[in-house]
């Protein structure tokens, strides 16, 4: 037949009380952060572009019209401009720009390529190159310095400060 299970009631006069369970909670962790005044913050969605052995991040846009050399203190881009640009050094139409962390920039004339390899980027993906946020779209490539929050957008049609 079936088995019967008997339960006993706790009787303090006849039995010891059940052992107490003690749970230790660790103290809360203290985190201290230093935040500069209003710089853009890197996001987890940014893809990091590591520098080469010379300390530069080299990339080109999907259109192939812009190639850039990103360093901690400057961004230099060679651009196949479709607009008239100023003549530099008397006879060289500007074919690029150099941007500094403070947002200042200048037209440049020269060859950024040489025998270096440029990583092709994809439109619409946010990237991080050293201390710069880089966003490449069909309208242009936007650079923002993560310390100062300053930057610009460059494209074949020119450039603008956001």
Beta strands, then each sheet from edge to edge (+ up, - down):
strand 1: 47-49
strand 2: 57-60
strand 3: 66-70
strand 4: 74-79
strand 5: 87-88
strand 6: 92-93
strand 7: 96-100
strand 8: 105-108
strand 9: 119-120
strand 10: 126-129
strand 11: 132-137
strand 12: 140-145
strand 13: 151-155
strand 14: 158-160
sheet 1: 1+ 10+ 11- 12+ 13- 14+
sheet 2: 8+ 7- 4+ 3- 2+ 9+
sheet 3: 5+ 6-
end
